[in-house]
Amino acid sequence: MMCRYYDTEWGLPIREEHGLFERLSLEGFQSGLSWSTILSKRENFRAAFAGFDPELVAEFTEDDVQRLLADAGIIRHRGKITATINNAQATLALRDSGGLSELIWSFKPAETPVPRSLEEVPTQSSESAALAKRLKAEGFRFVGPTTAFALMEAIGMVDTHVVGSHRRGSSGVYFTNQPA
């Protein structure tokens, strides 16, 4: 499951609102947990959160929160659940000013990290800190610098594949910083 995800999805560019909202939501749920836990429950999350359609999730009520808290197929954390609903509302509010994609991708760094080992893979950056700060200013929750960096990795905004990996450069976003 993890290999399939990393080989076919992780690090490939996502620019549409729906995909970004799903990744942002799942990264928020992952906070403090392993990614494999979230990935193994992803289909349950999709079913529970109306396919991560921000228009539908934005309309969730306290009854929906109670339903989600009783759903053993997802992470039953009230703060993360209500943050996801809140973040759907914030996503819709951004449509008047360019949208979620424009906001997130405006923090793409000029250069991507060039880790030569797993120990060199960063967990945050000045850009992820700035993105988290801006998202919070726009009303988003559960979006700290580490979560923002994980999002940036997942959507191909930064390439943290280790130098020499068959996936290094596969996003097509960066063509520089590829050591010989």
N, C-alpha and C positions, 0 to 999 in steps of 0.2 A: 504494500500500500504506500509506504513512504517513498520507496524507490520510484514507483510509478508517478507519484505526485511531483517529486523533484525532477524527474526526467521529462515530464510532459507539461507541467504547469508552472512550477515555481520559477520565478525570475523572468517570465515572459511578459512583455508589456500588456498592461490592462489600462485602458483609458476611458471606457464607458462607465457611466454613473453606477449602474446596477452592479457590475463586477467590482468596482471600487468599494461600494457600500458593503457588499458581502465580505470582501477581504478585510476591510476595516473592522467590521463586526466580529469576524472570527479571530482576528488578531487581539481584539479586546477581550474576548472570552479566553484566549490562550494565556493571558497575563497570569503568571504564577503557576502555569501548568505546562505539560509537554505538548508539542505540536501534534504528536501522534494521537494523543487523547482527543484533540479537537478534530483532526482529520478523520478519525474513526467514527466520529459523531456528526460529520458534516452533513450527510443526507438527512439526519434527524433535525439538525439546525435548520436546514432549508425548508423542511416540512413545517416545523414549528414557527418559523419566521416568514411565512408566506413567500418562499423563494427569495427572500431578501429584497423584495420589491419595496423600495423606500416609501412609496405612496401608501401601500397597504400597512406596513409596519408603523408608519407615523400615526395611524388611526387606532392602534392598539390601546385598549383600556385597562383598568385595574383588573377586570375579569380575565383579560388575556395574560396579564402578569401572573395571576393566580394559576391559570392553566399552565403556563410555562414553568412555574415553580413546582408543579406536580409532575412535570414531564421528565421521567428518568432517562430519556434518550438524549438530553442535552445537559449542559452545565447549569445547575439550578442555583444561581447566584443572583439574588435580587438586584444588586447594584449593577451587574453586567447586563441583566435583562432590561432594566429601566434605562440604562445608558444606550442600549441598542435602539430602543424606541425613541429616546431623545435624539440620538444621532440621525435617525431617519427624518425626524422633523427638521433638524439642522441642515441635512442634505437638501431637503426641499426648499428651505429658505435661501440656500446658496444659488438656486437657479436664477434668481434675479440679478446676480452679480458674476456670472460666468460659469457657475456650477462647481461641483465637487472635483471633477477632473482638472479643470483649469487651476483650482486652488492647489490641489495636491502636486500636480506636475510642475507648478511654478517653483517648487523647492528642489527640483532636480539639480544635483551638484554638477559643477563643470567637469569634474573627474570622478571616476569610481574608485573604490578601494582596490588594492592589488595585493590581496593576501597570498602568501606563499605557503601557509600552513593554516590549519583550523584555528590555532591559537591566535593568529593574526587577524581573524575575521572580527571586525568591530561589531558592537551591539548598539551603538548610537553614534551620531555625528552632530556637528553644529547645524547642519540642514535638518536633521530629524528633530532636534530640539526646537528649532525655529518653526518647523511644520506643526509640532505638537502645540506650541504656544499659540500659533495662528488658529488651529482647529479649536482649541479651548476658547479663544476669543470669539469664535463663530458659534459657540454654544455646544461643542462636542465634549463628550466625557469618555473616560478610560482611554486616553490618547497621550500617554507620556512619551518622552524621547525614544525609549526602547521599543515601545509598540509602534511608534511612527517609523522607526528604522526597519523593523520587521516588515511593515507594510511596504516600505520602499524597496526592500529586497524581493518580496513576493510579487510585486507588480513590475519588476524589471527596471525600476528607476535607478537602482544601484546594482552592480554585479559583484557579489561577494563569493562567487565560485573561486575556489583556490586555483592559482596559476597552474596550468597543466591539466586541469579538469576538462573532460570532453564537453562540458557545458559552458565553460568560460567564453564569454562573448556571444552566447546564443540568443540573447535578447535583441541584439542588433542596435541597441541604444548607444553603446560605446564602441568605438573602433580604435581608440587610443589607449594608452596605458597597458598595452599587451606586451610585456617583456619578451624578448627573444629567448 
